Amino acid sequence: MSFHSGFADFDELIEDYIKKVDGDAVTEILKVGADALVDDVHALPSPRSARGHPTHMLDEISSRVMGEKVEVGWGSYYGLFLENGTRKMSARPHLKPTWETNKERYQELMISKIHE
């Protein structure tokens, strides 16, 4: 392989990736990672209220496409209180720790989506 053909091959590879990662494809790729995060959070044991009842906030976590962005969040405002705490309630985070524990796997899932 000559120096020139190596760059030509690399150029073709880059062009192929550019075609695969247009705006809609990027959103699909991000959605793969977001959906995996949502599935992992749903698999966590439900946190308990002060009275010992499950809060079911984990069931409300979902992903949604907002234009070119993909968001992961709760269906109600209370999820932020649970995740971050308030001045009267300590934080019981679940979304951030799940992301931190599994972010490499989510990245691998998104990279594999690019290679499809």
Buried (B, 14 or more C-beta within 10 A) or exposed (E): EEEEEEEEEEEEEEEEEEEBBEEEBBBBBBBBBBBBBBEBBBEEEBBEEEEEEEBEBBEBBBBEBEEEEBEBBBEEEEBBBBBBEEEEEEEBBBBEEBBEEBEEEBEEBBEEBBEE
